[in-house]
Amino acid sequence: MTTRTTTGDAVAAARPDPLGYLGAEIQALREQSLYRPLVVMSGRQAPRTTMDGRPVISLSSNNYLGLATHPRLVRSALDAVRDLGVGSGAVRTIAGTMELHEELERRLASFKHTEATLVFQSGFTANSGVIPTITTERDLIVSDALNHASIIDGVRLAKTARAVFPHKDVEGLETVLRDARDKGGPKGAYEHILVITDGVFSMDGDIAPLRDICDVADRYEAAVMVDDAHASGVLGRNGRGTIDHFDLHGRVDIQVGTLSKAMGVLGGYVAGRQHLRDFLVQRARPFLFSTSHPPAVAAACLAAIDVLEQEPERIERLWENTRFFKAGLEGLGFDTGISETPITPVIVGQAETAQRMSRSLFERGVFATSVVFPTVALDKARLRTIVSSEHSREELQICLDAFAEVGRELRVI
């Protein structure tokens, strides 16, 4: 009697692997110190947690204000699950728009001082949704050289001409806009121009010169779009972002925000005029073809807005901790670049050094992940640290002491 082998292993063994070349790519990344394995957390997203089985103080979370575990958000999420279930059941344009989704968008619009907002599944899909949706082949997109990957991908999806201006270089931006308007008909070679910048840049922690960008864009009749992912909950009154920080309400045409970082939950949103929202509902592909957020997510986001408005002391603590930690690193002699926010890079140069430093800190109970090419330039490898409002001064001093020991050991300082 013969037996038939039908397991997946047997089938795989008999068939050549057409993706086998990826193994060689992975090996090359390992040899260049560019391979980053996933680290697994056990327990809650908090200043003290457990990563890969080791108790650590975390300096690598975007949970700026501790809202990911705030009791008010937790209660709101649990209540929504009990009342409405675990899923929305459809995309927004079919049967997936719940009262909670509409309420969240109204509250966000009020919070951001805009006419309307539209929530997406993530900040990444917000950028990849809005940019190609509102532009055509007759338009021009002008983007900061260090904009986030989601903006870059959104621009790639668009059928427009595109140009890049040097990082935060307003004169460089004006040169691009002047050249664009000097060509062609009465409005130049392009029907519309969209200028895009991050509000806070995620790798260096610096802030865009938004007032000057808006002034230049106005002179050349260009629209302005700002991705405020790392400014939401951090800058401006009650964490309203860079537009509020610079008092530019009404001058920035499109704001992209996140619900996944300081807000502590999940999602992204686009804020602007009502006709922008209405058009995105009709045409933005990530919105049209993705199931809407579960009730628990929308309810927790609503609670997060309440906390931002009612507990401003969290943002005050965040900035107090930021100043203390940044001053400590700089006092030790570390290169923290041009950071102006709680994102504080420790720039060490080579990828191997960054990864060794991260591993050595981890052995001492400090979790600070390395960031290497292609996220940053080959010679700008770093550890990107982010403090939160919930870190104690004692915890931050423990981290500084570990940085001092490891930095001297590796001759970084």
C-alpha positions in Angstrom: 0.0 0.0 0.0 1.4 3.4 -0.9 0.7 6.6 0.9 0.3 9.9 -0.7 2.1 12.9 0.8 0.0 16.0 0.5 1.7 18.3 3.1 2.8 21.8 2.3 6.4 20.8 3.2 6.5 18.1 0.5 5.0 20.4 -2.1 7.5 23.1 -1.2 10.4 20.7 -1.3 9.5 19.5 -4.8 9.1 23.0 -6.3 11.9 25.6 -6.9 11.5 28.7 -4.9 11.1 31.7 -7.3 11.6 34.1 -4.4 14.8 32.4 -3.2 16.8 35.5 -4.1 15.3 37.3 -1.1 17.4 35.1 1.2 20.5 36.5 -0.4 19.2 40.0 0.1 18.5 39.3 3.7 22.1 38.0 4.2 23.5 41.1 2.5 21.5 43.3 5.0 22.9 41.3 7.9 26.5 41.7 6.6 26.0 45.5 6.3 24.5 45.8 9.8 21.2 47.0 8.2 19.0 44.0 9.2 16.6 44.8 12.1 14.8 41.8 13.7 11.4 42.5 15.3 11.5 42.9 19.1 8.5 41.6 20.9 6.8 43.4 23.8 5.2 41.6 26.7 2.7 43.6 28.6 1.6 47.2 28.3 3.0 50.1 26.2 4.5 52.0 29.1 7.9 53.6 30.2 8.8 50.3 32.0 7.9 47.2 30.0 9.4 43.9 28.8 11.0 43.5 25.4 12.2 40.1 24.2 11.8 38.8 27.8 14.0 41.6 29.4 12.6 44.3 31.7 13.5 47.7 30.1 12.9 51.4 30.2 11.6 52.2 26.8 12.8 55.2 24.8 11.3 54.0 21.5 7.6 54.5 21.7 5.4 57.1 20.0 3.1 57.0 23.0 4.1 60.6 23.9 1.4 61.2 26.5 0.7 57.7 27.9 -2.7 57.7 26.4 -2.3 54.1 25.0 -3.1 52.9 28.5 -5.1 55.8 29.9 -8.0 54.5 32.0 -10.5 56.8 30.2 -9.6 55.5 26.8 -9.6 51.9 28.0 -13.1 52.3 29.5 -14.4 53.9 26.3 -13.1 51.1 24.1 -14.5 48.4 26.4 -17.9 50.1 26.5 -18.0 50.4 22.7 -17.2 46.7 22.3 -19.9 45.7 24.7 -22.5 48.0 23.0 -21.5 47.7 19.4 -19.3 44.7 18.9 -15.7 44.3 17.7 -16.0 45.3 14.0 -17.8 47.8 11.8 -18.5 45.2 9.1 -18.0 47.2 5.9 -16.3 50.1 4.2 -17.6 53.6 5.0 -19.3 54.1 1.7 -21.4 50.9 2.0 -22.6 50.0 5.5 -19.5 50.8 7.6 -20.2 54.4 8.7 -21.3 54.4 12.3 -22.4 57.3 14.5 -19.1 57.0 16.3 -17.2 57.6 13.1 -19.2 60.8 12.3 -18.9 62.0 15.9 -15.1 61.6 15.9 -14.8 63.5 12.6 -16.9 66.4 14.0 -14.8 66.5 17.2 -11.6 66.4 15.3 -12.7 69.3 13.0 -13.6 71.4 16.1 -10.3 70.5 17.7 -8.3 71.4 14.7 -10.3 74.5 13.9 -11.2 73.3 10.4 -14.5 72.9 8.6 -14.3 69.1 8.3 -12.1 66.1 8.7 -12.1 62.6 7.3 -10.6 59.6 9.2 -8.4 57.0 7.4 -7.1 53.7 8.7 -3.7 55.1 9.4 -1.6 58.3 8.8 0.2 56.4 6.0 -3.1 55.7 4.2 -4.2 59.3 4.8 -1.2 60.6 2.8 -1.3 57.9 0.2 -5.0 58.7 -0.2 -5.2 62.5 -0.3 -2.1 63.3 -2.5 -3.0 61.3 -5.7 -6.7 61.9 -5.2 -6.6 65.7 -5.4 -3.9 66.1 -8.1 -3.8 65.4 -11.9 -1.2 65.3 -14.6 -1.7 69.0 -15.1 -0.4 69.8 -11.6 2.9 70.0 -9.7 3.8 68.7 -6.3 6.7 70.3 -4.4 8.0 68.3 -1.5 10.6 68.8 1.3 13.6 66.5 0.8 13.2 64.9 4.2 9.4 64.3 4.1 8.1 61.0 5.6 8.0 57.9 3.5 4.1 58.0 3.3 4.3 61.4 1.6 7.0 60.1 -0.8 4.8 57.1 -1.7 1.7 59.3 -2.0 3.6 61.5 -4.5 4.8 58.5 -6.4 1.2 57.4 -6.8 0.2 60.8 -8.2 0.3 61.4 -12.0 1.8 64.8 -11.5 5.1 66.5 -12.2 7.0 66.7 -9.0 10.0 68.6 -7.5 11.9 68.4 -4.3 13.3 71.4 -2.4 16.2 71.2 0.0 15.2 70.5 3.6 13.5 73.5 5.2 15.1 75.7 2.5 12.4 78.4 1.9 14.6 80.1 -0.7 14.9 76.8 -2.5 11.2 76.4 -2.4 10.6 79.8 -3.8 13.1 79.1 -6.7 11.0 76.0 -7.6 7.7 77.9 -7.4 9.0 80.9 -9.4 10.3 78.6 -12.2 7.0 76.8 -12.3 5.0 80.0 -12.6 7.4 81.6 -15.1 6.6 78.8 -17.7 3.6 78.5 -19.9 0.3 80.4 -19.7 -1.1 83.0 -17.2 -0.6 80.6 -14.2 2.5 79.0 -15.5 3.1 75.5 -16.7 0.8 73.9 -14.1 -2.9 74.2 -13.3 -2.4 73.7 -9.6 0.7 73.5 -7.3 0.7 71.6 -4.0 3.5 72.2 -1.5 3.9 69.4 1.1 6.0 69.4 4.3 6.1 67.5 7.5 5.3 69.7 10.5 7.8 67.9 12.7 10.3 65.7 10.9 10.3 62.2 12.4 14.0 61.4 12.3 15.6 64.7 13.3 12.8 66.1 15.5 13.1 69.6 13.9 10.1 71.8 13.0 9.2 73.1 9.6 9.4 76.9 9.0 5.6 76.9 8.3 5.0 80.6 8.4 7.7 81.3 5.7 6.4 78.3 3.7 2.9 79.7 3.7 4.1 83.2 2.8 6.0 81.9 -0.2 3.1 79.6 -1.3 0.7 82.4 -1.1 2.8 84.5 -3.5 2.7 81.8 -6.1 -0.9 80.7 -5.5 0.1 77.2 -4.3 -1.8 75.1 -1.8 0.0 74.0 1.4 -0.3 70.5 2.9 1.3 69.7 6.3 1.7 66.2 7.8 1.4 66.8 11.6 1.9 63.2 12.8 4.6 64.0 15.3 3.2 67.4 16.3 -0.3 66.1 17.1 -0.6 66.1 20.9 2.8 67.7 21.2 2.8 71.2 19.8 0.1 73.9 19.9 -2.6 74.5 22.4 -3.7 71.2 23.9 -1.6 69.5 21.2 -3.4 70.9 18.2 -0.2 70.8 16.2 2.1 73.0 14.2 -0.6 75.1 12.6 -1.9 76.2 16.0 1.7 76.5 17.2 2.4 79.1 14.5 -1.1 80.5 14.6 -1.7 79.7 10.9 -5.3 78.7 11.0 -6.9 79.2 7.6 -3.5 79.4 5.8 -2.8 75.6 5.6 -5.1 74.0 3.1 -4.6 70.3 4.1 -3.6 69.0 7.5 -2.8 65.3 8.0 -2.8 64.1 11.6 -2.4 60.8 13.3 -4.5 59.0 16.0 -1.7 56.4 16.5 1.0 58.4 18.3 0.3 60.9 21.0 -3.4 60.2 20.7 -2.6 56.6 21.8 -4.9 54.6 19.5 -5.0 54.0 15.7 -5.6 55.9 12.5 -5.0 59.0 10.6 -7.1 61.9 9.4 -7.2 64.7 6.9 -8.5 68.1 8.0 -9.5 71.0 5.8 -12.5 72.5 4.0 -15.8 70.7 3.6 -15.3 70.2 -0.1 -12.0 68.6 0.4 -13.6 66.0 2.7 -16.5 65.5 0.3 -14.2 64.9 -2.6 -12.1 62.4 -0.7 -15.2 60.4 0.3 -16.0 60.0 -3.4 -12.5 59.3 -4.8 -9.8 58.4 -2.2 -9.0 54.8 -2.7 -7.8 53.8 0.8 -11.0 55.3 2.2 -13.2 53.6 -0.5 -11.7 50.1 -0.3 -10.8 49.6 3.4 -13.1 48.6 6.2 -13.7 51.3 8.7 -12.3 51.4 12.2 -13.8 49.1 14.8 -16.2 50.9 17.3 -13.6 50.6 20.1 -11.0 52.5 18.1 -13.4 55.4 17.3 -14.6 55.5 20.9 -11.1 55.5 22.3 -10.0 58.3 19.9 -13.0 60.4 21.1 -11.8 59.9 24.7 -8.3 60.9 23.7 -9.6 64.3 22.5 -11.3 64.8 25.8 -8.0 64.0 27.6 -6.0 66.5 25.5 -8.5 69.2 26.2 -8.9 68.4 29.9 -5.4 67.3 31.0 -2.9 69.8 29.5 -0.5 69.0 32.3 0.5 65.8 30.3 1.9 68.0 27.6 3.7 70.2 30.1 5.3 67.0 31.7 6.3 65.8 28.2 8.2 69.0 27.6 9.8 69.1 31.0 11.1 65.6 30.5 12.2 66.5 27.0 14.3 69.4 28.2 15.9 67.3 31.0 16.8 64.4 28.8 18.0 66.4 25.8 20.2 68.5 28.1 21.6 65.4 29.7 22.6 63.8 26.4 24.1 67.0 25.1 26.0 67.5 28.4 27.5 64.0 27.9 28.8 65.0 24.5 26.3 63.2 22.2 25.3 64.6 18.9 21.6 65.2 19.0 21.5 67.1 15.7 18.9 69.8 15.2 16.1 68.4 17.3 13.5 70.9 18.7 11.0 68.4 20.0 10.7 65.2 22.1 12.2 63.3 19.2 15.9 63.3 20.1 18.3 61.5 17.8 21.7 60.3 19.1 23.7 60.4 15.9 26.7 58.0 15.8 27.4 57.7 12.0 27.9 54.1 11.0 25.1 51.4 11.1 27.3 48.9 12.9 28.0 51.4 15.7 24.3 52.3 16.1 23.3 48.6 16.3 26.1 47.8 18.8 25.1 50.7 20.9 21.4 49.7 20.9 22.4 46.2 21.9 24.6 47.4 24.7 21.9 49.7 26.1 19.4 46.8 25.9 21.7 44.6 28.0 21.7 47.4 30.6 17.9 47.6 30.6 17.3 50.5 28.2 15.4 50.0 25.0 16.5 52.5 22.3 16.3 51.2 18.8 18.8 52.0 16.0 17.7 53.7 12.8 19.9 53.0 9.8 19.8 53.3 6.0 17.5 53.6 4.1 15.5 55.4 6.8 18.4 57.8 7.2 21.5 58.5 5.2 24.3 55.8 5.3 26.6 58.0 7.4 23.8 59.3 9.7 22.9 56.1 11.6 21.4 56.9 15.0 19.4 55.9 18.0 16.2 57.7 17.9 14.9 58.4 21.4 11.5 59.7 22.4 10.6 60.5 26.0 7.1 60.6 27.2 5.1 62.5 29.8 5.0 59.3 31.9 8.7 58.8 32.3 9.9 59.6 35.9 13.0 61.8 36.4 14.6 58.7 38.0 13.9 56.6 34.9 15.4 59.2 32.6 18.5 59.5 34.8 19.0 55.7 34.7 18.8 56.0 30.9 21.3 58.8 30.8 23.7 56.9 33.0 23.5 53.9 30.6 24.1 56.1 27.6 27.2 57.6 29.3 28.6 54.1 30.0 27.9 52.7 26.6 29.0 55.9 24.8 32.4 55.8 26.4 32.7 52.0 25.9 32.1 52.5 22.2 34.1 55.7 22.0 31.1 57.6 20.7 31.8 60.3 23.4 
